[in-house]
Amino acid sequence: MERLLTLKNAPGNRVDGQSWYRSLSEHQKLLQSSAWFQNKYLEYTKGTGDYNKFRRGYLDGYMMIYNVTDAEAGVYECVVDTAVGTIYASSDVIVHGPPGPPGGVSALALTSTSGTIVWTDGAIYGRQISTYRIEGKTDHNKTWVVLADRVIGEEIQHLGARAKIHGRRQYILKEKLSPYAAYQFRIAAYNDLGIGQYSENSPQYNTLPDKPSRAPGNIRGGGGRTGDLTILWEPLPLQEQNAPGIYYRVYYRRTGLDPERDFQQKTLQHLGNIGLYVVRIQRKYFYTTYEVKIQAFNDLCHEPDCQGPVSEPTEIFSAEDLPQVAPTTVGARPFNSTAINVTWTTIPNIREKVRGKLIGYRIKYWNQDLNEIIESQYLLSRSVEPHALIIGLLPNTYYWVRVMAYNSAGPGPESERFLERTFKLRPQKPPTAVQVITNMSILFYS
């Protein structure tokens, strides 16, 4: 390896502005080859005298190495040509920095959630290694995850004897791994200057399968036809299934029943990793709250030997039914020549009347001269306020109007119809001759 280094020295002395340095491993070649001294060395000497580009440092003479890296560590030799001869001197250059990358990373004795990680220390750059960081990634998620940080690596004893393998270390990860996953590991070492480079990825190792450790979450429901209890949940992701053959069991019961009464249940073993199931209930239980729980199973967890984790009970509503009553006291007033303002009395917002959650009102209108069934138009108001404005009508025309409430199941019965006429469109009179002349004069003189 060769590197050009800058030598700074005191004024008044003979200096070689730039000198050529080689590592000590090249020493013998340097002494045996006069061609190097006569050719290479002379390329970087510029004669005698002082140079303005050099100035006195904080010592009489020192060497500055810019952009130093770990590769520059080693023994260096300096060759100086003077009027009386050539002087050789050598010096150790030690670069202090974070440790180099460990090597030989492997895993031993893997169970479903634990295992032993083994590695060999990398280069030590001036400061002793203190602790380590262990990271892993699986085939389920390609992101590196910190499994252990700032841990001390235990020295490995050779075949159980007291002799230890120099630089070979291990650490036991307890309850840190995911079952039924293919893992790769990597290691980085710390010293008091920071964390070093990561090792190469280890080979791939498989953890053992296990029963589920977490129940499904985000349980919710609602919607569907009247008589449906639609249950939704988030299926377990692949990294949390812990074994093949994942499936679920649904528990449900009406809210308000005797707490000692058992949940009804449905096992969905043949449906696999799904996140939706619809239970058929009696139609009279429209828009009724139910308590729902979800339990997870897999091939390593079957009844009666194993009970998978169960979620906490969550309240959801069964499907809604159509509203059963219509708005009353429907009225209308012309707003202008092309719009009518419709008003009504709202329906009672109770379960037996609305049969769900009231979303708004649907206004049906049609020209007096048209057929109601095939030529009506609709305005959908997503407001529970008892009024709406119908626009885009013909001037001086009679319109019939009906109003109905609606929820997620659809609209309810229609109200009695009401007839109202829009305002007449008043024609504008043409300006008189005097007005035209006056306006023209104003425009001309303004």
C-alpha positions as CSV (number, residue, x, y, z in Angstrom):
1,M,0.0,0.0,0.0
2,E,1.3,3.5,-0.8
3,R,-0.1,6.8,0.4
4,L,1.0,10.4,-0.1
5,L,1.4,12.1,3.3
6,T,2.1,15.8,4.0
7,L,5.1,16.7,6.1
8,K,5.1,20.1,7.9
9,N,8.3,21.3,9.5
10,A,9.9,24.4,11.0
11,P,11.1,27.3,8.8
12,G,14.7,27.6,8.0
13,N,15.3,23.8,7.7
14,R,15.7,21.9,4.5
15,V,12.4,20.1,4.0
16,D,10.9,17.8,1.4
17,G,7.6,19.4,0.8
18,Q,5.9,16.1,0.1
19,S,7.4,12.7,1.0
20,W,6.5,9.2,-0.2
21,Y,5.6,6.7,2.5
22,R,5.3,2.9,2.4
23,S,4.3,0.5,5.1
24,L,7.0,-1.4,7.0
25,S,6.2,-4.6,5.0
26,E,7.9,-2.9,2.0
27,H,11.1,-2.0,4.0
28,Q,13.3,-4.7,2.5
29,K,12.3,-3.8,-1.1
30,L,13.0,-0.1,-0.2
31,L,16.5,-0.8,0.9
32,Q,17.3,-3.1,-1.9
33,S,16.0,-0.9,-4.7
34,S,17.8,2.3,-5.5
35,A,15.5,3.0,-8.4
36,W,12.7,3.8,-5.9
37,F,14.8,6.4,-4.2
38,Q,16.1,7.9,-7.5
39,N,12.8,8.0,-9.3
40,K,9.7,8.0,-7.0
41,Y,11.3,10.0,-4.2
42,L,12.6,12.7,-6.5
43,E,9.2,13.2,-8.0
44,Y,8.1,14.8,-4.7
45,T,11.2,16.9,-3.8
46,K,11.4,20.4,-5.2
47,G,14.9,21.4,-4.3
48,T,16.0,23.4,-1.2
49,G,14.7,26.4,0.7
50,D,11.5,27.3,2.5
51,Y,8.1,27.1,0.9
52,N,5.2,29.5,1.8
53,K,2.8,26.6,1.5
54,F,4.3,25.1,4.7
55,R,4.1,26.8,8.1
56,R,5.2,26.0,11.6
57,G,2.8,23.7,13.5
58,Y,2.4,23.3,17.2
59,L,5.5,21.1,17.1
60,D,8.8,21.6,15.3
61,G,7.8,18.8,12.9
62,Y,4.7,16.6,12.5
63,M,2.9,14.5,9.9
64,M,-0.7,15.1,9.0
65,I,-2.8,12.2,7.5
66,Y,-6.1,13.5,6.0
67,N,-9.2,11.3,5.6
68,V,-7.7,8.6,7.7
69,T,-9.4,5.2,7.8
70,D,-8.8,1.9,9.6
71,A,-6.7,0.8,6.6
72,E,-4.0,3.3,7.4
73,A,-3.2,1.7,10.8
74,G,0.2,0.0,10.8
75,V,4.0,0.6,11.0
76,Y,5.3,3.5,8.8
77,E,8.8,4.3,7.7
78,C,10.1,7.7,6.7
79,V,13.1,8.2,4.5
80,V,14.7,11.7,4.6
81,D,17.5,12.7,2.2
82,T,19.9,15.3,3.7
83,A,23.2,16.8,2.5
84,V,25.1,14.3,4.6
85,G,23.1,11.1,3.8
86,T,19.8,9.4,4.1
87,I,18.0,8.8,7.4
88,Y,15.3,6.1,8.1
89,A,12.9,6.2,10.9
90,S,9.8,4.1,11.6
91,S,6.7,4.6,13.8
92,D,3.5,2.8,14.8
93,V,0.3,4.5,13.6
94,I,-2.7,3.4,15.6
95,V,-6.1,4.4,14.4
96,H,-8.8,4.4,17.1
97,G,-12.4,3.9,16.1
98,P,-15.4,1.7,16.5
99,P,-14.9,-2.0,16.1
100,G,-14.8,-3.8,12.8
101,P,-17.6,-6.2,11.7
102,P,-17.9,-9.5,13.6
103,G,-17.7,-12.7,11.6
104,G,-19.0,-16.3,11.6
105,V,-22.5,-15.4,12.9
106,S,-24.6,-18.5,13.5
107,A,-27.5,-19.8,15.7
108,L,-27.7,-22.9,17.9
109,A,-30.5,-24.7,19.8
110,L,-33.4,-22.7,18.4
111,T,-36.8,-23.3,20.0
112,S,-40.0,-21.6,19.1
113,T,-39.0,-18.3,20.9
114,S,-35.4,-18.7,22.1
115,G,-32.0,-19.6,20.8
116,T,-28.2,-19.0,21.1
117,I,-26.4,-16.7,18.8
118,V,-22.7,-17.3,18.2
119,W,-20.1,-15.1,16.5
120,T,-16.4,-14.1,16.3
121,D,-15.1,-10.7,17.2
122,G,-13.9,-8.5,14.4
123,A,-10.9,-6.1,14.4
124,I,-10.3,-4.0,17.5
125,Y,-9.3,-0.5,16.5
126,G,-7.5,0.9,19.6
127,R,-10.4,0.5,22.1
128,Q,-11.7,-2.8,23.6
129,I,-15.1,-4.1,22.7
130,S,-17.6,-3.5,25.5
131,T,-21.0,-4.7,24.3
132,Y,-22.9,-6.0,21.2
133,R,-26.1,-5.4,19.3
134,I,-28.0,-8.4,17.8
135,E,-30.6,-7.9,15.1
136,G,-32.8,-10.4,13.2
137,K,-35.2,-10.5,10.3
138,T,-37.6,-13.2,9.2
139,D,-39.1,-14.3,5.9
140,H,-42.4,-12.8,7.0
141,N,-41.0,-9.3,7.4
142,K,-37.7,-8.2,5.7
143,T,-37.0,-5.4,8.1
144,W,-34.2,-5.8,10.6
145,V,-35.4,-5.7,14.2
146,V,-33.2,-5.2,17.3
147,L,-33.4,-8.4,19.4
148,A,-30.8,-7.4,22.0
149,D,-28.8,-4.2,22.5
150,R,-25.8,-3.3,24.7
151,V,-25.5,-6.9,25.8
152,I,-22.3,-8.6,26.9
153,G,-21.1,-11.6,24.8
154,E,-20.1,-14.7,26.8
155,E,-16.8,-16.3,25.8
156,I,-17.3,-19.9,24.5
157,Q,-15.5,-22.7,26.2
158,H,-14.1,-25.4,23.9
159,L,-16.0,-28.7,24.3
160,G,-17.0,-27.9,27.8
161,A,-13.4,-27.6,29.0
162,R,-11.9,-24.6,30.8
163,A,-10.0,-23.5,27.6
164,K,-11.8,-20.7,25.8
165,I,-11.9,-20.0,22.1
166,H,-10.2,-16.7,21.6
167,G,-12.7,-14.1,20.2
168,R,-15.6,-16.6,19.9
169,R,-18.6,-15.4,21.8
170,Q,-22.3,-16.2,22.3
171,Y,-25.5,-14.8,23.7
172,I,-28.8,-16.5,24.6
173,L,-31.9,-14.8,23.3
174,K,-34.8,-15.7,25.7
175,E,-38.4,-15.2,24.5
176,K,-37.3,-12.9,21.7
177,L,-38.1,-14.8,18.6
178,S,-41.3,-15.6,16.7
179,P,-42.3,-19.2,16.3
180,Y,-42.5,-20.8,12.8
181,A,-40.2,-18.3,11.1
182,A,-37.1,-18.4,9.1
183,Y,-34.5,-16.1,10.7
184,Q,-31.3,-14.4,9.7
185,F,-29.1,-12.6,12.2
186,R,-26.4,-10.0,12.2
187,I,-24.1,-8.5,14.9
188,A,-22.4,-5.2,15.6
189,A,-20.0,-4.4,18.4
190,Y,-19.7,-1.3,20.6
191,N,-16.7,0.4,22.2
192,D,-16.5,3.8,23.9
193,L,-16.2,5.4,20.5
194,G,-19.5,4.1,19.2
195,I,-21.0,1.2,17.3
196,G,-19.0,-0.6,14.6
197,Q,-20.0,-2.1,11.3
198,Y,-22.5,-4.9,11.0
199,S,-21.4,-8.4,10.3
200,E,-22.5,-10.4,7.2
201,N,-25.9,-11.9,7.4
202,S,-26.0,-15.4,9.0
203,P,-27.4,-18.4,7.2
204,Q,-31.2,-18.9,7.6
205,Y,-32.5,-20.8,10.6
206,N,-36.0,-22.0,11.4
207,T,-37.7,-21.6,14.7
208,L,-40.1,-24.3,15.9
209,P,-43.9,-23.9,15.6
210,D,-46.1,-23.1,18.6
211,K,-49.7,-22.4,19.6
212,P,-51.1,-18.9,18.9
213,S,-50.0,-16.3,21.4
214,R,-52.3,-13.4,20.4
215,A,-56.1,-13.2,19.7
216,P,-57.4,-11.3,16.7
217,G,-58.0,-7.5,17.2
218,N,-60.1,-4.7,15.8
219,I,-63.4,-6.5,16.2
220,R,-66.3,-4.6,14.7
221,G,-69.5,-5.3,12.8
222,G,-72.8,-4.0,11.4
223,G,-74.4,-3.8,8.0
224,G,-75.8,-6.5,5.8
225,R,-79.4,-7.7,5.4
226,T,-82.0,-7.6,8.2
227,G,-81.4,-10.7,10.2
228,D,-77.6,-10.6,9.8
229,L,-75.1,-10.3,12.5
230,T,-72.0,-9.3,10.5
231,I,-68.7,-9.8,12.5
232,L,-65.4,-8.4,11.3
233,W,-61.9,-8.7,12.7
234,E,-58.3,-8.4,11.6
235,P,-56.8,-11.9,10.8
236,L,-53.5,-12.7,12.5
237,P,-50.6,-11.8,10.2
238,L,-48.3,-14.5,9.0
239,Q,-45.6,-13.7,11.6
240,E,-48.1,-14.2,14.5
241,Q,-49.8,-17.4,13.3
242,N,-47.0,-19.4,14.9
243,A,-47.9,-22.6,13.0
244,P,-49.8,-23.7,9.9
245,G,-53.5,-24.3,9.9
246,I,-54.7,-21.1,11.4
247,Y,-58.5,-20.8,12.0
248,Y,-60.9,-19.0,14.3
249,R,-64.0,-19.5,16.6
250,V,-66.7,-16.9,16.9
251,Y,-68.6,-16.3,20.2
252,Y,-71.7,-14.1,20.3
253,R,-74.7,-13.4,22.6
254,R,-77.2,-10.5,22.9
255,T,-76.3,-7.7,25.3
256,G,-78.4,-7.5,28.5
257,L,-79.0,-11.2,28.9
258,D,-78.0,-13.1,32.1
259,P,-74.2,-12.8,32.4
260,E,-74.1,-16.5,33.4
261,R,-75.7,-17.5,30.1
262,D,-73.1,-19.0,27.8
263,F,-72.1,-17.5,24.5
264,Q,-73.3,-19.2,21.3
265,Q,-70.3,-20.2,19.2
266,K,-69.3,-21.2,15.7
267,T,-66.0,-22.9,14.8
268,L,-64.6,-21.8,11.4
269,Q,-62.0,-24.5,11.0
270,H,-62.5,-25.1,7.3
271,L,-62.6,-21.4,6.4
272,G,-58.9,-20.8,7.3
273,N,-57.5,-17.3,7.9
274,I,-60.6,-15.2,7.3
275,G,-61.7,-11.9,8.8
276,L,-65.4,-11.9,8.3
277,Y,-68.4,-14.1,9.3
278,V,-72.1,-13.5,9.1
279,V,-74.4,-15.1,11.7
280,R,-78.1,-15.5,10.9
281,I,-80.3,-14.3,13.7
282,Q,-84.0,-13.8,14.1
283,R,-85.4,-10.8,12.1
284,K,-86.9,-9.3,15.3
285,Y,-83.5,-8.6,16.6
286,F,-82.7,-5.9,14.1
287,Y,-80.3,-3.2,15.3
288,T,-79.6,-5.0,18.5
289,T,-76.3,-5.0,20.4
290,Y,-74.4,-8.2,20.7
291,E,-71.3,-9.2,22.6
292,V,-68.7,-10.8,20.4
293,K,-65.4,-12.6,21.0
294,I,-62.9,-14.3,18.6
295,Q,-60.6,-17.2,19.5
296,A,-57.5,-18.3,17.5
297,F,-56.4,-21.9,16.8
298,N,-53.7,-23.6,14.7
299,D,-52.4,-27.1,14.0
300,L,-50.6,-27.1,17.3
301,C,-53.6,-26.0,19.3
302,H,-56.7,-28.1,19.2
303,E,-59.3,-28.7,21.8
304,P,-59.5,-30.3,24.4
305,D,-55.7,-30.3,24.8
306,C,-55.2,-26.6,23.9
307,Q,-57.3,-23.4,24.3
308,G,-56.2,-20.6,22.0
309,P,-56.2,-17.0,23.1
310,V,-59.6,-15.2,23.2
311,S,-60.2,-11.5,22.6
312,E,-62.0,-9.3,25.0
313,P,-65.8,-9.0,24.4
314,T,-66.8,-6.2,22.0
315,E,-70.3,-4.8,21.4
316,I,-71.5,-4.6,17.9
317,F,-74.9,-4.0,16.2
318,S,-76.9,-6.4,14.1
319,A,-78.1,-5.2,10.7
320,E,-80.8,-2.5,10.5
321,D,-84.3,-2.7,9.2
322,L,-86.3,-0.2,7.1
323,P,-87.8,2.8,9.0
324,Q,-91.5,2.1,9.8
325,V,-93.0,5.6,10.0
326,A,-93.1,8.5,7.6
327,P,-92.6,12.2,8.3
328,T,-95.7,14.3,8.9
329,T,-96.9,17.8,8.3
330,V,-95.1,18.1,5.0
331,G,-95.2,21.6,3.5
332,A,-93.5,23.7,0.9
333,R,-93.0,27.3,-0.1
334,P,-91.6,28.8,-3.3
335,F,-88.0,30.0,-2.7
336,N,-87.6,31.7,-6.1
337,S,-88.8,31.0,-9.7
338,T,-86.7,27.8,-9.9
339,A,-86.6,26.5,-6.3
340,I,-88.9,25.3,-3.5
341,N,-88.1,25.1,0.2
342,V,-89.7,21.9,1.7
343,T,-90.3,21.4,5.4
344,W,-91.7,18.5,7.5
345,T,-92.0,17.1,11.1
346,T,-89.3,14.5,11.9
347,I,-90.1,11.0,12.9
348,P,-89.4,9.8,16.5
349,N,-85.8,8.7,16.8
350,I,-86.4,5.5,18.6
351,R,-85.4,1.9,17.7
352,E,-89.0,0.7,17.0
353,K,-89.6,3.6,14.6
354,V,-86.3,4.2,12.9
355,R,-85.1,0.6,13.2
356,G,-81.5,1.7,12.9
357,K,-79.5,4.9,12.9
358,L,-81.3,7.8,11.1
359,I,-79.0,9.1,8.3
360,G,-81.3,11.7,6.7
361,Y,-84.3,12.2,4.5
362,R,-85.2,11.4,0.9
363,I,-87.4,14.0,-1.0
364,K,-89.4,12.8,-4.0
365,Y,-90.8,15.4,-6.4
366,W,-92.4,15.5,-9.8
367,N,-94.1,17.9,-12.2
368,Q,-97.9,18.0,-11.7
369,D,-98.3,17.0,-15.4
370,L,-95.9,14.0,-15.2
371,N,-96.4,10.4,-14.0
372,E,-95.3,9.9,-10.4
373,I,-94.1,6.3,-10.8
374,I,-91.9,6.6,-13.8
375,E,-91.0,10.3,-14.0
376,S,-90.3,11.3,-10.4
377,Q,-86.9,12.8,-9.2
378,Y,-85.2,12.5,-5.8
379,L,-83.2,14.7,-3.6
380,L,-81.1,12.9,-0.9
381,S,-80.5,14.9,2.2
382,R,-77.8,13.6,4.5
383,S,-79.0,15.8,7.4
384,V,-81.5,15.1,10.1
385,E,-82.7,18.7,9.9
386,P,-86.5,18.9,8.9
387,H,-86.1,21.0,5.8
388,A,-84.5,20.9,2.3
389,L,-84.2,23.1,-0.8
390,I,-85.1,21.7,-4.2
391,I,-83.5,23.6,-7.1
392,G,-83.5,23.5,-10.9
393,L,-87.3,23.6,-11.3
394,L,-89.3,25.2,-14.0
395,P,-90.8,28.7,-13.2
396,N,-94.5,29.1,-12.5
397,T,-95.0,25.3,-12.4
398,Y,-96.8,23.1,-9.8
399,Y,-94.8,20.3,-8.2
400,W,-95.9,17.4,-6.0
401,V,-93.6,16.6,-3.0
402,R,-93.2,13.5,-0.7
403,V,-90.7,12.9,2.1
404,M,-89.3,9.7,3.6
405,A,-86.7,8.9,6.2
406,Y,-83.8,6.5,5.5
407,N,-81.1,4.6,7.3
408,S,-78.4,2.2,6.1
409,A,-81.1,-0.4,5.2
410,G,-82.9,2.0,2.9
411,P,-85.9,4.5,2.9
412,G,-89.0,4.1,4.9
413,P,-92.7,4.8,3.9
414,E,-93.5,7.9,2.0
415,S,-95.4,10.9,3.5
416,E,-98.6,12.4,2.1
417,R,-97.9,14.3,-1.0
418,F,-98.0,18.1,-1.0
419,L,-98.5,20.4,-4.0
420,E,-96.7,23.7,-4.4
421,R,-96.0,26.1,-7.3
422,T,-92.7,28.0,-8.0
423,F,-92.8,31.8,-8.5
424,K,-93.5,33.3,-11.9
425,L,-90.5,34.5,-13.8
426,R,-91.1,38.3,-14.1
427,P,-90.1,39.6,-17.6
428,Q,-87.9,42.7,-17.7
429,K,-89.2,45.8,-19.5
430,P,-87.0,47.3,-22.3
431,P,-85.5,50.7,-21.5
432,T,-87.2,53.8,-22.9
433,A,-85.4,56.1,-25.4
434,V,-84.8,58.8,-22.7
435,Q,-83.2,56.2,-20.5
436,V,-81.0,54.9,-23.2
437,I,-79.7,58.4,-24.1
438,T,-79.1,59.2,-20.4
439,N,-77.1,56.0,-19.9
440,M,-75.1,56.7,-22.9
441,S,-74.3,60.2,-21.7
442,I,-73.1,58.9,-18.3
443,L,-70.8,56.4,-20.0
444,F,-69.4,59.0,-22.4
445,Y,-68.6,61.7,-19.8
446,S,-67.6,59.5,-16.8
